[in-house]
Amino acid sequence: MEQETRLKRTANNIQFQIDLLNEFKMKFEVQNGTYTTTILTEQGKTRYLMNTYPTRVFQVANMIKSDVLKSENANAIIEAKYFKTNFGFADSPKAYKAKQVLNIDITSAYATCLVQNGLISQKTYEALKRLSKADRLPCVGMLATSHTKYFYENGECVSVDSFRSHTAPVFFYIIDEINYVMQNIQFLLGDKYIFHWVDGIFFDYKTDPKVIKMIEDYLNEKGYQYKYEDVKDFKVESDDKKMILKMIKNGSPKQYTIGKDNVGKDLNKYLSDLIKQQKTTPQTNITK
């Protein structure tokens, strides 16, 4: 039985093992993906994990993918080659404080977007809604699974294979759709807008009730259910790498750190730099 070791995913941990294996000129493979990095040798497998998810997340992800592959609308999106767009928080305030703010969250935004656009069945929609909010995004994100494999022999990379899931354009489409909704709400709010992240938007507590009614009408028209969260002692702190939100939400202290897991990108750059130092050029393949 193949031995598997699981460790925390950090660039230093992974680079140390790669350097050690290359020093001993061992044959091995590095599979670097969105959520995990795996190193395979003849002795076993080391899996570096960013997060762990319940089995149910993968079961629902398979239901989503199965529906998407059978959907005519999804196939049209895939054929159109919908491209990836990253929506960060560059336009958010570097610092912000308020005793009270308004916060609207769209309920099950990605699940609703998928079912309304005919991309998944009602059964899959209900299964996705039953997952926790923290599990829904990575579950849907598995539509865009990607990884790069680096094959090493005698201290050098001899081959590189890149893979991106056939269904990835569908994931990018729904991300773009939800962001479009958020941007329209931002436009309606004008200078009362603070910032939004994914499916939640924060804005000034003294916003004109007529504007709030326009936002509610817009969401109802688009078919999105929503809820208000009671947010007090709201504080934003941010830099180029992360944003920290502190608040009293529905009576309980909350802190959220919004940032980017750059381990995957950092590791790909590190491995690319190693290849540039080689005397030989590895064979390169791209598959979907």
C-alpha positions in Angstrom: 0.0 0.0 0.0 1.3 3.4 -1.0 2.4 5.5 2.0 0.9 9.0 2.2 2.1 11.9 4.4 0.0 15.0 4.9 1.5 18.4 5.8 0.6 22.1 5.9 1.0 23.7 2.5 3.7 26.3 2.7 6.2 27.3 0.0 9.2 26.7 2.3 8.0 23.1 3.2 7.6 22.2 -0.5 10.7 23.8 -1.8 12.8 22.1 0.9 11.6 18.6 -0.2 12.1 19.4 -3.9 15.6 20.7 -3.3 16.5 17.6 -1.2 15.1 15.2 -3.8 17.0 16.9 -6.6 20.2 16.9 -4.5 20.0 13.1 -4.3 19.1 13.0 -8.0 15.9 11.0 -7.2 13.1 10.4 -9.7 9.9 12.2 -8.5 6.8 14.1 -9.6 5.4 17.4 -8.3 1.7 18.0 -8.9 0.9 21.6 -8.1 -2.9 22.5 -8.0 -5.3 25.2 -6.7 -5.8 23.7 -3.3 -3.0 21.1 -2.9 0.5 20.3 -3.9 1.5 16.6 -4.1 5.1 15.2 -4.4 5.3 11.5 -5.5 8.3 9.3 -5.2 8.9 5.6 -5.4 8.8 5.5 -1.6 5.4 7.2 -1.3 3.3 10.4 -1.6 3.5 13.7 0.3 0.4 15.8 0.1 0.6 19.5 1.1 -2.9 20.8 2.0 -4.3 24.3 2.2 -7.6 23.1 3.6 -9.5 19.9 4.2 -13.1 19.4 3.2 -15.8 16.9 4.2 -16.6 14.0 1.8 -20.0 15.5 1.1 -18.3 18.5 -0.6 -16.7 16.2 -3.2 -20.0 14.3 -3.7 -21.9 17.5 -4.4 -19.0 18.7 -6.7 -19.4 15.6 -8.7 -23.2 16.2 -9.0 -22.5 19.7 -10.2 -20.0 18.6 -12.8 -22.3 15.8 -14.1 -25.2 18.3 -14.5 -22.9 20.9 -16.2 -21.7 18.4 -18.8 -25.3 17.6 -19.7 -26.4 21.2 -19.9 -26.8 22.9 -23.3 -26.3 26.3 -21.7 -23.1 25.1 -20.0 -21.8 23.7 -23.3 -22.4 27.0 -25.0 -20.4 28.8 -22.3 -17.6 26.2 -22.6 -17.6 26.6 -26.4 -17.4 30.4 -26.1 -14.2 29.9 -24.1 -15.2 32.1 -21.2 -12.0 33.4 -19.7 -10.9 33.7 -16.1 -11.2 37.0 -14.3 -9.8 37.7 -10.8 -11.9 40.0 -8.7 -9.8 41.2 -5.7 -10.2 44.0 -3.3 -7.9 46.7 -4.9 -10.7 49.3 -4.7 -11.5 48.7 -1.1 -10.6 51.2 1.6 -7.2 50.8 3.3 -8.8 51.7 6.6 -12.4 52.3 7.6 -14.3 52.5 10.9 -18.0 52.9 11.7 -20.2 52.2 14.7 -22.8 50.6 12.5 -23.1 49.7 8.8 -25.6 48.0 6.6 -24.7 44.6 5.1 -26.7 42.7 2.5 -25.8 39.1 1.8 -27.2 37.2 -1.2 -28.4 33.8 0.0 -26.7 30.9 -1.8 -25.5 33.2 -4.6 -23.5 30.6 -6.6 -26.1 27.9 -6.3 -28.9 30.3 -7.4 -26.8 31.5 -10.3 -26.2 27.9 -11.5 -29.8 26.8 -11.3 -31.2 30.0 -12.8 -29.0 29.7 -15.8 -30.0 26.1 -16.4 -26.5 24.8 -15.5 -27.6 22.4 -12.7 -30.8 20.5 -11.7 -33.1 21.4 -8.8 -31.9 18.3 -6.9 -28.2 19.4 -7.2 -29.2 23.0 -6.3 -30.8 21.7 -3.0 -27.8 19.6 -2.2 -25.5 22.5 -2.7 -27.6 24.8 -0.5 -27.3 22.3 2.3 -23.6 22.7 2.5 -22.1 25.3 4.8 -21.3 28.7 3.3 -17.6 28.0 3.8 -17.9 24.8 1.7 -20.1 26.0 -1.1 -17.4 28.1 -2.9 -14.7 25.5 -3.0 -17.3 22.9 -4.0 -18.4 25.0 -7.1 -14.8 25.9 -7.6 -13.9 22.3 -8.4 -15.5 23.0 -11.8 -12.2 24.8 -12.5 -9.8 22.3 -11.2 -6.3 22.8 -12.5 -2.8 21.5 -11.9 0.7 21.4 -13.4 2.9 18.3 -13.2 6.6 18.6 -13.1 8.6 15.3 -13.7 12.1 15.1 -12.3 15.0 12.7 -13.0 18.7 13.1 -12.0 18.2 16.5 -10.5 16.5 18.1 -13.6 12.9 18.6 -14.8 12.4 16.4 -17.9 8.7 17.1 -18.6 5.9 19.5 -17.7 2.2 18.7 -18.1 -0.5 21.4 -17.5 -4.2 20.5 -17.0 -7.3 22.7 -16.8 -10.8 21.2 -16.3 -13.0 21.3 -19.4 -15.8 22.8 -17.2 -13.6 25.7 -15.9 -15.3 28.4 -18.1 -18.6 27.7 -16.3 -17.1 28.5 -13.0 -15.6 31.8 -14.4 -19.0 32.6 -15.9 -20.8 32.4 -12.5 -18.1 34.3 -10.7 -18.4 37.1 -13.3 -22.2 37.0 -13.0 -22.2 37.5 -9.3 -19.6 40.2 -9.5 -21.8 42.0 -12.1 -24.7 42.0 -9.6 -22.4 43.4 -6.9 -21.1 46.1 -9.3 -24.6 47.2 -10.2 -25.4 47.6 -6.5 -22.2 49.5 -6.0 -23.3 51.9 -8.8 -26.7 52.4 -7.1 -25.0 53.2 -3.7 -22.6 55.8 -5.0 -20.5 57.3 -2.3 -22.4 55.2 0.4 -20.7 52.1 -0.8 -17.9 50.7 1.4 -16.9 47.5 -0.3 -18.1 44.0 -1.4 -16.6 40.6 -1.2 -18.1 37.6 -3.1 -21.8 37.8 -2.3 -21.9 40.3 0.5 -21.9 44.1 0.3 -21.3 46.7 3.0 -22.5 50.3 2.9 -23.2 53.4 4.9 -25.9 53.0 7.7 -27.3 56.4 6.6 -28.0 55.4 3.0 -31.2 56.8 1.6 -34.1 54.3 2.1 -35.2 55.0 -1.5 -31.8 53.7 -2.7 -32.1 50.6 -0.4 -35.5 49.9 -1.9 -34.0 50.1 -5.4 -31.3 47.6 -4.4 -34.0 45.2 -3.0 -36.1 45.6 -6.2 -33.0 44.9 -8.3 -32.2 41.7 -6.4 -35.8 40.5 -6.5 -35.9 41.1 -10.2 -32.7 39.1 -10.7 -34.2 36.2 -8.6 -31.8 36.4 -5.8 -32.9 36.0 -2.2 -31.0 38.1 0.4 -30.8 38.9 4.0 -29.6 41.8 6.2 -26.9 41.2 8.8 -26.8 43.3 12.0 -23.2 44.8 11.9 -21.8 47.1 14.5 -18.3 48.3 15.5 -17.2 47.7 11.9 -13.5 48.1 11.1 -11.4 47.5 8.0 -7.6 47.1 7.9 -5.8 46.2 4.7 -2.6 46.1 2.8 -1.5 44.7 -0.6 -1.8 41.1 0.6 -4.8 40.9 2.8 -7.8 42.6 4.3 -8.9 42.1 7.9 -12.5 42.8 8.8 -13.5 43.2 12.5 -17.2 43.6 13.6 -19.9 42.6 15.9 -22.2 40.6 13.6 -25.6 39.6 14.9 -24.4 40.2 18.4 -21.2 38.1 18.2 -17.6 39.3 17.6 -16.3 38.3 14.2 -13.0 38.7 12.4 -12.4 37.7 8.8 -9.1 37.7 6.9 -9.5 38.0 3.2 -6.3 37.3 1.3 -4.8 35.2 -1.4 -3.2 31.9 -1.1 -0.1 32.5 -3.2 1.6 29.2 -2.4 0.6 27.7 -5.7 1.7 30.6 -7.8 4.9 31.1 -5.8 5.8 27.4 -6.3 5.1 27.5 -10.0 7.5 30.5 -10.3 10.1 28.7 -8.2 9.9 25.5 -10.4 10.0 27.7 -13.5 13.1 29.4 -12.3 14.8 26.0 -11.6 14.0 25.0 -15.1 15.7 28.1 -16.5 18.9 27.2 -14.7 19.0 23.8 -16.5 21.1 23.0 -19.5 18.2 21.0 -21.0 14.6 22.0 -21.9 11.8 19.8 -20.6 9.1 18.5 -22.8 5.8 20.5 -22.4 2.3 19.3 -22.7 -1.1 21.0 -22.2 -4.3 18.9 -21.7 -8.0 19.6 -21.0 
